[in-house]
Amino acid sequence: MPTQVHANADIHTSAQLGDNICVESGAVIEQDCVIGSGCTIGRHSIIWRGSIVGENNRIFPFCSLGGEPQDKKYKGEQAPLIIGNNNTIREYCFINKGTDANDETRIGNGNWIMAYVHVAHDCIIGDNTTIANTVQLAGHVEVGARAIIGGGALVHQFRRIGIGAIIGGGEVILHDVPPYALVGKGVVSVNREGMHRYGFSNDIIDAMRHAYKILYRQGLPLTEAIDHIEALTQAQEPPLQELLAFLRFPNIQLIRPRKSA
């Protein structure tokens, strides 16, 4: 399909557009933006100055991507929003740029971001995540690959959601969620079904469950829990390595269950 730009779209002369792009009526692409091939920019969406959008992204109507952060310390720095390839961003999503000239807001590849989601300044979203309707991510949140965040969830600033984790709808996340966690209704457990879908063996899943028991059931200080997890037979397997790397992150504030699984 050749590039189609509606007569009512507003595209700055400095913007760079790839091939086979559709820009619908009322859409705005500001100066110094880069839009990759195969993208659709929906009606009345705005891509703010300096934003970089990769290839084959579907941006639905009334989105605001790369606008100024809602942050009082922002002083006009050009810290761009960078979006990868093959993302779906549904209606009324608001994704802000970064606040520091040496930083940015970054969305990876293959993400499914549903309507009314807000991704605040300096967030980092991995690949193949699912972020459901009305999720609100505060500034500097990191979401690992394949994570799923249920509708209406709120995530506090500077928090981290590990790879393969699932956050239940309506949850308020005030602390860091480790890889392959299942969080909901006060319970923190292992996302066993997800790990099966990702191709991990039963032995690896059982090892992760053992690691979570060490982490959450034995009352150990975090440093001791890490030592015990490192001693597991499967500690060198990728999921356990991802968990250990997450737990070693400086100033981690690990989520704690309000009740047992």
Backbone bond lengths (Angstrom), bond angles and torsions (degrees), N, CA, C in turn:
res aa  C-N    CA-C-N  psi(-1)  N-CA   C-N-CA  omega(-1)  CA-C   N-CA-C  phi
1 M - - - 1.453 - - 1.518 110.01 -
2 P 1.321 119.16 126.48 1.472 120.49 177.51 1.516 110.77 -68.69
3 T 1.327 115.47 160.40 1.460 120.64 178.63 1.522 110.56 -59.10
4 Q 1.336 115.50 133.63 1.450 121.97 179.50 1.527 108.63 -124.54
5 V 1.322 117.30 114.70 1.462 122.66 178.81 1.522 107.69 -117.94
6 H 1.326 116.60 117.73 1.460 120.25 -178.73 1.518 110.54 -64.70
7 A 1.313 115.76 146.33 1.468 120.42 -178.51 1.519 112.65 -60.25
8 N 1.337 117.19 -25.13 1.462 120.78 -179.88 1.527 113.83 -91.97
9 A 1.321 117.53 2.26 1.468 120.47 175.33 1.525 109.02 -76.89
10 D 1.335 116.06 153.46 1.467 122.64 -178.54 1.524 107.99 -121.64
11 I 1.319 116.54 105.75 1.459 121.89 -177.17 1.519 108.78 -119.14
12 H 1.316 116.83 122.76 1.466 121.09 -179.90 1.524 109.81 -65.97
13 T 1.308 115.42 146.58 1.471 120.00 -176.68 1.522 112.77 -64.51
14 S 1.339 117.93 -23.03 1.471 120.15 179.93 1.522 113.00 -86.66
15 A 1.326 117.95 -8.38 1.464 120.66 179.66 1.524 109.97 -69.20
16 Q 1.337 115.84 144.04 1.463 121.82 -179.98 1.525 108.73 -109.67
17 L 1.326 115.72 120.50 1.461 121.28 -179.26 1.522 110.02 -114.37
18 G 1.342 115.76 134.72 1.451 120.59 175.80 1.515 111.64 -78.46
19 D 1.327 115.12 -164.55 1.458 121.13 -177.95 1.533 111.04 -86.23
20 N 1.323 114.85 159.32 1.467 121.90 170.99 1.528 112.54 56.48
21 I 1.317 116.12 44.56 1.465 122.17 -179.71 1.518 109.11 -102.10
22 C 1.342 115.66 144.63 1.462 121.66 173.08 1.527 108.02 -117.54
23 V 1.314 117.04 119.48 1.461 122.93 176.60 1.519 106.99 -115.46
24 E 1.325 116.93 113.96 1.446 121.23 -171.61 1.533 112.14 -85.70
25 S 1.305 115.49 173.29 1.460 122.84 -174.53 1.525 111.75 -56.91
26 G 1.326 116.48 134.31 1.458 122.14 175.86 1.503 115.17 80.22
27 A 1.323 119.11 -4.99 1.467 121.05 178.62 1.524 109.75 -69.32
28 V 1.350 115.43 148.63 1.458 121.78 179.52 1.523 108.65 -125.79
29 I 1.327 116.89 129.23 1.466 122.72 173.63 1.516 106.51 -121.90
30 E 1.328 116.82 113.13 1.455 120.93 -172.48 1.534 112.17 -82.60
31 Q 1.318 114.68 -178.70 1.463 121.26 -174.01 1.519 111.60 -63.92
32 D 1.336 113.83 147.58 1.467 123.76 174.79 1.526 113.56 65.26
33 C 1.313 118.29 14.08 1.461 119.85 174.26 1.527 109.98 -78.77
34 V 1.328 115.25 153.28 1.460 122.11 174.50 1.525 107.42 -126.06
35 I 1.321 116.49 122.86 1.470 122.36 -179.19 1.525 107.73 -119.35
36 G 1.326 117.29 120.03 1.448 121.51 -176.94 1.511 113.60 -74.29
37 S 1.306 115.26 170.22 1.464 121.39 -177.43 1.528 111.63 -64.19
38 G 1.329 114.51 149.65 1.452 120.41 173.08 1.512 115.81 78.83
39 C 1.330 119.09 8.36 1.461 121.50 -177.73 1.530 111.29 -84.73
40 T 1.314 114.73 151.81 1.463 122.24 168.98 1.524 108.05 -117.78
41 I 1.328 116.07 125.58 1.461 122.02 177.45 1.517 106.69 -108.38
42 G 1.317 117.09 111.55 1.457 121.89 -171.27 1.511 113.87 -71.82
43 R 1.316 114.81 166.89 1.460 122.80 -176.91 1.524 112.16 -54.29
44 H 1.330 114.28 130.90 1.466 122.87 174.42 1.524 113.66 61.75
45 S 1.304 118.24 17.71 1.459 120.40 168.69 1.521 109.29 -79.13
46 I 1.339 115.38 153.86 1.456 120.03 176.49 1.524 109.57 -127.64
47 I 1.322 114.38 130.18 1.461 121.84 173.98 1.529 105.67 -106.36
48 W 1.307 116.38 110.21 1.454 120.78 -171.37 1.526 112.07 -77.42
49 R 1.299 114.39 165.26 1.464 123.76 -172.92 1.533 113.55 -47.83
50 G 1.328 115.11 131.23 1.457 122.21 172.89 1.511 115.88 80.06
51 S 1.320 118.52 1.45 1.461 120.49 -179.28 1.528 110.67 -71.29
52 I 1.322 115.42 146.90 1.460 122.14 -179.67 1.524 107.91 -120.66
53 V 1.323 116.46 118.66 1.456 122.69 -177.62 1.521 107.85 -118.79
54 G 1.331 117.06 126.01 1.456 121.38 -177.86 1.524 112.71 -73.94
55 E 1.328 115.93 -153.45 1.457 121.17 -172.81 1.527 112.46 -95.77
56 N 1.341 113.86 151.96 1.471 122.87 170.50 1.526 112.94 57.87
57 N 1.320 116.37 38.80 1.460 121.11 174.27 1.518 109.99 -94.64
58 R 1.323 116.08 138.96 1.470 122.04 175.03 1.519 108.02 -106.45
59 I 1.312 115.97 108.90 1.456 122.16 179.41 1.526 106.97 -107.92
60 F 1.310 116.37 114.49 1.453 121.92 -173.47 1.533 110.46 -81.56
61 P 1.339 117.96 172.19 1.464 120.17 -174.03 1.530 114.64 -60.07
62 F 1.339 114.15 151.17 1.461 124.35 169.59 1.531 113.59 68.18
63 C 1.323 117.22 28.38 1.463 120.46 173.46 1.526 110.45 -89.28
64 S 1.323 115.45 153.13 1.459 122.47 174.66 1.520 107.32 -125.92
65 L 1.332 116.66 109.36 1.464 121.83 -172.03 1.526 110.46 -120.01
66 G 1.341 115.29 121.32 1.455 119.80 175.36 1.508 115.20 87.91
67 G 1.342 117.53 15.38 1.453 120.25 178.25 1.521 112.19 -74.58
68 E 1.325 115.84 171.55 1.461 120.84 -177.93 1.528 110.84 -58.77
69 P 1.332 117.08 141.56 1.464 120.33 179.67 1.515 112.09 -68.55
70 Q 1.308 114.75 150.62 1.462 120.84 173.78 1.529 108.23 -87.00
71 D 1.318 114.53 71.72 1.459 121.69 -171.44 1.522 107.84 -144.69
72 K 1.317 117.59 122.37 1.457 121.07 -174.86 1.529 112.68 -65.37
73 K 1.317 117.16 -22.80 1.464 118.35 -178.67 1.527 112.89 -83.58
74 Y 1.316 117.22 -5.24 1.456 120.22 179.83 1.530 110.58 -66.69
75 K 1.324 116.05 129.62 1.468 122.01 -176.36 1.538 111.67 -122.83
76 G 1.311 116.62 27.74 1.456 119.95 176.16 1.514 115.23 89.21
77 E 1.331 118.38 11.65 1.458 120.89 179.29 1.536 110.91 -61.28
78 Q 1.321 115.68 148.58 1.460 121.06 178.14 1.528 109.19 -95.73
79 A 1.317 115.34 77.45 1.459 122.73 178.52 1.525 106.67 -106.25
80 P 1.308 119.14 101.39 1.471 120.53 -162.86 1.519 114.39 -74.58
81 L 1.303 113.80 162.65 1.456 122.20 161.49 1.515 107.48 -87.69
82 I 1.342 115.99 128.40 1.468 121.33 178.27 1.526 108.03 -121.12
83 I 1.309 116.65 120.93 1.462 123.18 -179.69 1.520 108.54 -114.80
84 G 1.330 116.60 134.05 1.455 121.15 -178.58 1.528 112.64 -78.52
85 N 1.320 116.28 -141.62 1.462 122.90 -173.43 1.527 111.42 -111.33
86 N 1.332 114.65 154.00 1.472 122.02 168.09 1.529 113.32 61.95
87 N 1.316 117.00 34.44 1.457 121.20 176.20 1.527 110.89 -95.17
88 T 1.319 115.47 149.75 1.461 122.16 170.14 1.518 107.78 -113.93
89 I 1.331 116.47 121.76 1.464 122.34 -179.11 1.523 106.51 -122.55
90 R 1.317 115.86 110.99 1.460 120.34 -171.26 1.530 112.07 -83.80
91 E 1.333 115.51 -176.59 1.457 122.36 -167.90 1.532 112.86 -59.53
92 Y 1.333 114.66 143.93 1.460 123.83 171.26 1.529 113.58 62.90
93 C 1.313 118.22 25.72 1.463 119.76 173.24 1.529 109.84 -77.95
94 F 1.330 115.35 142.85 1.459 122.21 177.41 1.524 108.14 -123.36
95 I 1.321 115.76 116.51 1.464 121.22 -179.49 1.527 107.10 -125.87
96 N 1.329 116.20 117.54 1.462 121.04 -174.87 1.517 111.84 -90.95
97 K 1.332 115.48 156.55 1.461 122.02 173.24 1.518 110.04 -74.57
98 G 1.336 116.88 179.52 1.455 121.70 178.51 1.520 112.34 -80.57
99 T 1.346 114.47 172.95 1.462 120.13 -177.37 1.509 113.76 -106.49
100 D 1.317 117.69 -11.27 1.460 120.59 -173.46 1.523 108.22 -125.70
101 A 1.325 116.00 140.75 1.467 119.75 -177.13 1.522 112.45 -61.28
102 N 1.334 117.48 -20.91 1.464 121.11 179.28 1.519 112.38 -98.26
103 D 1.319 117.01 9.70 1.464 120.91 -176.54 1.523 109.32 -129.41
104 E 1.331 116.78 -174.87 1.458 120.83 -177.37 1.521 108.72 -169.28
105 T 1.309 115.78 165.12 1.462 122.10 164.96 1.519 106.77 -100.08
106 R 1.324 116.22 133.03 1.471 119.26 -174.10 1.526 110.51 -133.45
107 I 1.328 115.14 130.24 1.464 123.40 174.04 1.523 107.04 -113.65
108 G 1.335 117.45 129.93 1.460 120.56 -176.38 1.524 113.18 -78.23
109 N 1.319 116.58 -140.22 1.465 123.04 -174.41 1.531 110.80 -113.94
110 G 1.325 114.86 147.61 1.458 120.20 170.13 1.514 115.07 68.74
111 N 1.328 117.64 25.41 1.460 120.03 -178.69 1.527 111.48 -87.41
112 W 1.316 115.16 151.44 1.466 122.97 178.74 1.522 106.29 -118.59
113 I 1.327 115.90 102.30 1.461 122.16 -175.27 1.523 107.68 -112.01
114 M 1.308 116.52 114.37 1.462 121.22 -171.01 1.530 111.17 -85.81
115 A 1.338 115.56 -179.73 1.464 122.05 -169.40 1.526 112.69 -62.92
116 Y 1.323 114.72 146.20 1.463 124.56 172.97 1.530 113.69 66.57
117 V 1.298 118.49 17.69 1.461 120.85 176.20 1.530 109.46 -74.57
118 H 1.331 116.17 139.00 1.464 121.35 171.51 1.518 109.06 -113.90
119 V 1.333 115.61 121.84 1.458 122.46 173.05 1.523 106.23 -111.42
120 A 1.315 117.00 110.25 1.460 121.17 -173.34 1.530 111.09 -79.77
121 H 1.316 114.03 -179.90 1.464 122.51 -175.12 1.527 112.49 -57.68
122 D 1.324 114.75 143.48 1.470 123.85 171.61 1.529 113.51 65.81
123 C 1.324 117.94 18.06 1.464 119.94 174.31 1.528 110.17 -77.01
124 I 1.316 115.22 151.25 1.460 122.49 175.37 1.525 107.54 -124.38
125 I 1.319 116.98 116.73 1.464 122.93 179.34 1.525 107.54 -110.76
126 G 1.340 116.91 127.93 1.457 120.85 -178.97 1.525 112.39 -75.32
127 D 1.318 116.59 -152.89 1.458 122.85 -177.05 1.530 111.06 -99.61
128 N 1.322 114.88 147.71 1.469 122.51 170.04 1.527 113.15 58.78
129 T 1.314 117.00 35.71 1.454 119.99 174.06 1.528 110.01 -86.23
130 T 1.325 115.26 163.01 1.457 122.34 171.23 1.521 107.51 -125.45
131 I 1.333 116.12 118.83 1.455 121.36 -178.67 1.525 106.28 -120.36
132 A 1.324 116.37 110.46 1.458 121.52 -168.40 1.533 111.57 -81.34
133 N 1.317 114.74 174.53 1.460 122.71 -172.90 1.526 112.89 -51.21
134 T 1.322 115.46 136.85 1.468 126.86 172.24 1.524 114.32 65.17
135 V 1.320 118.58 13.43 1.468 119.71 172.90 1.525 108.92 -62.05
136 Q 1.331 115.61 141.40 1.463 121.71 -179.61 1.527 108.53 -123.68
137 L 1.325 116.26 114.83 1.455 121.90 177.34 1.514 108.66 -105.36
138 A 1.323 117.55 119.08 1.456 121.09 178.02 1.531 110.14 -74.97
139 G 1.321 116.41 178.87 1.463 120.86 -174.02 1.515 113.62 -62.99
140 H 1.328 115.54 146.27 1.470 123.80 173.64 1.526 113.46 66.05
141 V 1.327 118.36 22.13 1.464 121.30 175.18 1.526 109.08 -79.30
142 E 1.330 116.34 141.88 1.463 122.02 173.99 1.531 109.14 -117.35
143 V 1.326 115.32 131.96 1.463 121.71 179.58 1.523 107.90 -121.06
144 G 1.334 117.05 120.88 1.451 121.30 -177.51 1.513 113.14 -74.94
145 A 1.321 115.57 164.94 1.460 122.37 -178.99 1.531 111.16 -57.21
146 R 1.316 115.05 142.41 1.468 124.61 174.89 1.526 113.33 66.49
147 A 1.309 118.07 8.05 1.463 119.33 175.52 1.527 110.31 -68.09
148 I 1.326 115.79 151.96 1.458 122.77 177.11 1.520 107.89 -126.01
149 I 1.331 116.33 126.15 1.467 121.17 179.31 1.515 107.76 -117.86
150 G 1.320 116.63 118.03 1.453 122.16 -174.58 1.514 113.30 -71.13
151 G 1.316 115.83 160.91 1.450 122.84 -173.73 1.523 113.29 -56.52
152 G 1.330 115.42 137.07 1.454 121.48 175.91 1.508 115.57 77.57
153 A 1.323 118.70 2.90 1.464 120.55 179.91 1.525 110.60 -69.40
154 L 1.320 115.72 147.89 1.455 123.67 177.68 1.516 108.66 -118.64
155 V 1.324 117.08 132.51 1.464 121.26 -179.33 1.516 108.49 -122.14
156 H 1.322 116.29 123.82 1.462 123.59 -177.81 1.526 110.84 -67.55
157 Q 1.327 115.38 155.33 1.470 120.21 -179.07 1.527 111.66 -61.23
158 F 1.324 115.41 148.52 1.464 125.45 177.56 1.533 113.17 67.26
159 R 1.302 118.34 11.53 1.460 119.52 178.86 1.520 110.83 -88.15
160 R 1.333 116.39 158.24 1.456 123.02 -177.62 1.516 109.73 -124.26
161 I 1.338 115.90 133.43 1.463 123.18 175.80 1.523 106.53 -110.70
162 G 1.323 117.01 118.85 1.455 120.73 -173.62 1.516 113.41 -72.11
163 I 1.323 114.81 164.68 1.458 122.56 178.23 1.530 109.83 -56.74
164 G 1.338 116.45 136.07 1.454 121.52 173.57 1.516 115.55 72.25
165 A 1.337 117.83 8.88 1.465 120.05 -179.85 1.528 110.41 -79.94
166 I 1.328 115.86 156.55 1.460 122.63 173.59 1.523 108.47 -124.70
167 I 1.332 115.53 128.25 1.457 122.33 175.94 1.522 107.56 -109.46
168 G 1.314 117.38 125.52 1.450 120.77 -179.01 1.516 112.51 -67.94
169 G 1.320 116.35 157.41 1.448 121.97 179.59 1.521 111.87 -60.01
170 G 1.325 116.14 137.94 1.447 121.56 176.67 1.515 115.93 78.39
171 E 1.321 117.95 1.71 1.466 120.36 -179.68 1.533 110.95 -69.78
172 V 1.317 115.47 149.53 1.462 122.47 172.87 1.530 106.87 -111.04
173 I 1.327 116.01 112.44 1.461 121.45 -173.47 1.529 108.69 -101.03
174 L 1.329 115.13 108.74 1.456 121.54 -178.95 1.523 112.53 -104.49
175 H 1.347 116.70 -7.58 1.458 121.32 -176.21 1.529 109.45 -136.18
176 D 1.324 116.35 174.70 1.457 122.42 -175.27 1.530 110.95 -78.84
177 V 1.328 115.55 134.76 1.460 122.49 -176.90 1.528 108.55 -105.06
178 P 1.325 118.89 118.60 1.468 120.40 -174.01 1.531 112.92 -71.81
179 P 1.330 116.87 165.16 1.463 121.12 179.48 1.527 112.32 -56.87
180 Y 1.326 114.73 141.41 1.459 124.19 174.68 1.529 112.68 62.47
181 A 1.329 116.46 24.84 1.458 120.13 175.26 1.525 110.58 -82.74
182 L 1.312 114.82 154.20 1.462 123.43 170.84 1.524 106.02 -121.16
183 V 1.325 116.54 113.37 1.463 121.57 -173.08 1.519 109.44 -117.70
184 G 1.333 116.13 125.74 1.453 119.78 177.25 1.505 111.89 -178.92
185 K 1.321 116.97 139.56 1.459 123.67 176.39 1.525 112.13 55.69
186 G 1.318 115.80 39.13 1.456 120.81 176.40 1.512 115.29 81.80
187 V 1.319 117.45 0.72 1.471 122.01 -177.95 1.527 109.90 -106.43
188 V 1.341 115.73 138.97 1.463 122.13 170.64 1.520 107.08 -119.90
189 S 1.326 116.67 116.50 1.458 121.33 179.89 1.525 108.67 -138.35
190 V 1.333 116.34 -172.90 1.458 121.39 -178.10 1.530 109.75 -91.67
191 N 1.312 115.76 136.59 1.462 122.17 175.79 1.526 108.98 -77.23
192 R 1.319 115.39 74.86 1.468 120.18 -174.77 1.523 112.37 -64.35
193 E 1.330 116.74 -44.51 1.461 119.55 -178.42 1.525 110.37 -62.00
194 G 1.331 116.59 -42.72 1.456 119.89 177.03 1.515 112.17 -60.31
195 M 1.316 117.37 -43.24 1.462 120.31 179.92 1.524 110.81 -63.57
196 H 1.338 116.94 -37.23 1.469 119.25 174.37 1.525 110.26 -60.69
197 R 1.328 116.97 -45.18 1.470 120.23 -179.27 1.528 111.34 -63.09
198 Y 1.311 117.15 -31.91 1.464 120.17 -179.59 1.523 111.92 -80.13
199 G 1.342 117.85 -1.56 1.451 121.27 173.48 1.507 115.60 92.84
200 F 1.327 118.72 13.01 1.458 120.45 179.14 1.520 110.62 -79.76
201 S 1.303 116.35 144.23 1.458 121.99 -178.30 1.528 110.55 -73.76
202 N 1.331 115.04 164.76 1.465 119.64 177.25 1.517 111.48 -61.79
203 D 1.336 117.06 -34.96 1.467 119.74 178.47 1.521 111.28 -62.74
204 I 1.325 116.80 -42.09 1.462 120.33 179.79 1.528 110.07 -67.68
205 I 1.334 116.73 -41.10 1.465 119.73 179.22 1.527 110.52 -64.28
206 D 1.341 116.39 -41.32 1.462 119.48 177.10 1.527 111.02 -63.17
207 A 1.331 116.72 -37.16 1.463 119.72 177.58 1.526 111.02 -64.81
208 M 1.335 116.73 -39.48 1.460 119.49 177.18 1.525 110.66 -64.56
209 R 1.321 117.02 -41.01 1.469 119.88 177.08 1.525 110.58 -61.68
210 H 1.325 116.89 -39.55 1.464 120.68 176.94 1.531 110.09 -63.16
211 A 1.321 116.04 -43.37 1.460 120.23 178.69 1.532 111.15 -60.33
212 Y 1.324 116.35 -40.36 1.471 119.56 178.92 1.528 111.40 -67.36
213 K 1.327 117.20 -35.15 1.470 119.06 175.49 1.521 110.74 -63.63
214 I 1.329 116.58 -40.81 1.471 120.04 175.91 1.522 110.13 -61.29
215 L 1.311 115.05 -42.34 1.461 120.48 -174.46 1.525 112.22 -71.52
216 Y 1.348 116.09 -37.40 1.463 119.27 -169.02 1.525 115.28 -116.30
217 R 1.323 118.81 -16.67 1.466 119.53 -172.45 1.528 114.07 -109.90
218 Q 1.320 118.29 -15.47 1.458 119.77 -172.22 1.519 113.94 -100.70
219 G 1.324 117.47 -1.31 1.452 120.23 175.86 1.515 114.80 66.16
220 L 1.328 117.37 26.88 1.458 121.05 -177.16 1.521 111.20 -87.31
221 P 1.330 118.00 148.39 1.466 119.44 166.76 1.525 109.56 -58.92
222 L 1.310 116.64 152.87 1.457 120.29 -173.65 1.524 111.79 -58.06
223 T 1.320 118.00 -41.11 1.473 120.11 -178.82 1.525 111.33 -61.63
224 E 1.335 116.99 -39.03 1.466 120.05 178.49 1.523 110.84 -71.21
225 A 1.335 116.71 -38.50 1.463 119.66 177.47 1.525 110.45 -60.43
226 I 1.331 117.23 -42.04 1.463 120.90 178.12 1.523 110.25 -60.23
227 D 1.327 117.75 -42.97 1.467 120.98 178.96 1.527 110.82 -60.68
228 H 1.322 117.45 -42.70 1.465 120.73 -179.69 1.532 111.27 -67.06
229 I 1.325 117.16 -39.00 1.465 119.82 178.20 1.521 110.34 -66.36
230 E 1.330 117.40 -40.23 1.465 121.23 178.05 1.521 111.84 -60.38
231 A 1.327 117.18 -26.47 1.468 121.03 -178.11 1.524 113.03 -82.19
232 L 1.325 118.19 -8.24 1.461 120.04 179.75 1.527 110.70 -66.12
233 T 1.329 115.85 149.15 1.464 120.85 -178.98 1.520 111.75 -58.49
234 Q 1.320 117.35 -37.29 1.467 121.60 -176.76 1.532 112.90 -93.46
235 A 1.321 117.74 17.21 1.470 120.45 -173.86 1.521 113.37 -62.01
236 Q 1.342 117.99 -22.24 1.457 120.60 -179.33 1.529 112.61 -88.41
237 E 1.309 117.35 -3.92 1.462 120.22 177.60 1.534 109.55 -71.14
238 P 1.349 117.34 148.54 1.476 119.58 -173.71 1.528 115.57 -52.66
239 P 1.361 121.24 -45.42 1.468 117.72 -178.36 1.530 113.07 -61.78
240 L 1.324 116.22 -39.67 1.465 119.20 178.82 1.522 111.11 -68.58
241 Q 1.324 116.38 -37.39 1.463 119.86 176.69 1.527 110.83 -63.97
242 E 1.336 116.46 -39.26 1.467 120.00 177.41 1.526 110.88 -64.30
243 L 1.320 116.34 -40.56 1.457 119.93 177.21 1.523 111.11 -63.16
244 L 1.334 117.20 -46.54 1.459 120.39 -178.66 1.523 111.77 -63.61
245 A 1.325 116.77 -41.44 1.467 119.48 177.99 1.524 110.68 -61.96
246 F 1.320 116.47 -39.50 1.464 121.41 178.62 1.531 110.16 -62.99
247 L 1.321 116.80 -44.73 1.459 121.11 -176.72 1.521 112.47 -68.88
248 R 1.327 116.92 -24.16 1.470 120.31 179.99 1.525 112.90 -85.65
249 F 1.318 117.56 -1.81 1.461 120.51 -177.28 1.520 109.64 -62.82
250 P 1.344 118.17 136.47 1.476 120.04 -177.61 1.532 111.75 -58.83
251 N 1.307 114.85 141.23 1.471 122.58 174.43 1.522 113.30 59.14
252 I 1.321 116.58 30.74 1.456 119.49 178.11 1.525 110.13 -62.05
253 Q 1.320 116.15 140.54 1.461 122.96 173.37 1.530 107.10 -122.56
254 L 1.299 115.65 89.49 1.457 121.96 -168.43 1.529 110.65 -74.22
255 I 1.341 115.06 135.75 1.458 120.17 176.82 1.520 109.56 -63.28
256 R 1.322 115.18 143.75 1.465 121.41 178.25 1.523 109.02 -122.89
257 P 1.330 117.73 140.23 1.469 119.07 179.19 1.512 110.95 -71.73
258 R 1.333 115.28 149.78 1.452 120.29 172.77 1.528 111.09 -86.66
259 K 1.349 115.74 -18.05 1.465 119.94 175.76 1.514 107.61 -154.24
260 S 1.329 116.53 165.87 1.456 120.89 -175.95 1.514 111.19 -79.02
261 A 1.359 115.47 151.93 1.457 120.25 176.01 1.510 111.20 -69.07
